[in-house]
Amino acid sequence: MLEQVYNVTKFLEDHPGGDEVLLSATGKDATDDFEDVGHSSTARAMMDEFYVGDIDTSTIPTKTKYTPPKQPHYDQDKTSEFVIKLLQVIVPLLILGLAFGIRFYTKSPA
């Protein structure tokens, strides 16, 4: 909290809000969590007992912005051209196959 480190391990069992509150704030800046509750002056005075030291802010890694991996560009126009060319071959073959099928099944025996 406020760039200070506290070891509250000894206080886990005695904390009025339960140990889960303290455990959920481990390893992070708990200043907002502490201030939002509205602790008493007695609670603030107890903090001195658990004070370990100050954080060296120069050792905190900077947050890096996530950049997704580069992916090949999807060209929708090429895909639609491929589908059209495929249909230009398949549709006439289906019509021809249908015509032969109708002729074969409707042909009267000689």
C-alpha positions in Angstrom: 0.0 0.0 0.0 1.3 3.4 -0.9 4.5 1.7 -2.3 5.1 0.0 1.1 5.3 -3.7 1.9 3.5 -5.3 4.8 3.8 -8.8 6.1 0.4 -9.6 7.7 0.9 -13.3 8.0 0.6 -13.1 11.8 -2.6 -11.1 11.5 -4.5 -13.5 9.2 -6.4 -15.3 11.9 -7.2 -12.1 13.8 -8.3 -10.0 10.9 -12.0 -9.0 11.5 -12.8 -9.3 7.8 -11.3 -12.8 7.6 -8.1 -14.1 6.1 -9.5 -14.3 2.6 -9.6 -10.5 2.4 -5.9 -10.3 3.1 -5.0 -13.2 0.9 -6.9 -11.8 -2.1 -4.7 -8.6 -1.8 -1.3 -10.5 -1.7 1.3 -9.6 -4.3 -0.4 -6.4 -5.5 -1.1 -2.8 -4.6 -3.8 -3.1 -1.9 -4.1 0.6 -1.3 -7.6 1.0 -2.9 -8.8 -2.2 -1.1 -7.6 -0.8 2.2 -9.0 2.7 1.7 -12.4 1.5 0.4 -13.2 -0.4 3.6 -12.7 2.7 5.8 -10.3 1.3 8.4 -10.3 2.9 11.9 -7.3 4.9 13.2 -6.5 1.9 15.4 -6.2 -0.3 12.3 -4.0 2.3 10.7 -1.8 2.4 13.8 -1.5 -1.4 13.7 0.1 -1.3 10.2 3.4 -0.1 11.7 3.7 -3.5 13.4 3.6 -5.3 10.0 5.7 -2.9 8.0 8.5 -4.5 6.1 9.9 -1.8 3.8 9.4 0.3 0.8 9.0 -0.9 -2.8 11.8 0.0 -5.2 9.6 1.2 -8.1 12.6 1.0 -10.5 12.4 -2.8 -10.2 8.7 -3.1 -11.2 8.5 -4.3 -14.8 6.7 -2.0 -17.1 3.4 -3.2 -18.5 3.8 -4.3 -22.1 0.9 -4.0 -24.5 -0.2 -7.3 -26.0 0.2 -7.5 -29.7 -1.3 -10.5 -31.5 0.9 -12.5 -33.8 1.0 -11.5 -37.4 -1.3 -13.7 -39.5 -1.6 -13.8 -43.3 -4.1 -11.4 -44.7 -7.4 -13.1 -45.7 -8.3 -12.0 -49.1 -12.1 -12.5 -49.4 -12.1 -11.6 -53.1 -9.8 -14.5 -54.0 -12.0 -16.9 -52.1 -15.2 -15.9 -53.8 -13.4 -16.2 -57.2 -12.4 -19.7 -56.4 -16.0 -20.6 -55.4 -17.3 -19.2 -58.6 -14.8 -21.1 -60.7 -15.6 -24.3 -58.8 -19.3 -23.8 -59.3 -18.8 -23.2 -63.1 -17.3 -26.7 -63.3 -19.6 -28.5 -60.8 -23.0 -27.2 -61.8 -22.7 -28.2 -65.5 -21.5 -31.7 -64.5 -24.4 -32.1 -62.1 -26.9 -31.0 -64.9 -25.3 -33.5 -67.3 -25.3 -36.2 -64.7 -29.0 -35.5 -63.9 -29.9 -35.6 -67.6 -28.2 -39.0 -68.1 -29.8 -40.3 -65.0 -33.3 -39.3 -66.1 -32.7 -40.7 -69.6 -31.4 -44.0 -68.1 -34.3 -44.5 -65.7 -37.0 -43.3 -68.1 -35.8 -45.2 -71.1 -38.3 -48.0 -72.0 -36.8 -51.4 -72.6 -36.4 -52.4 -76.2 
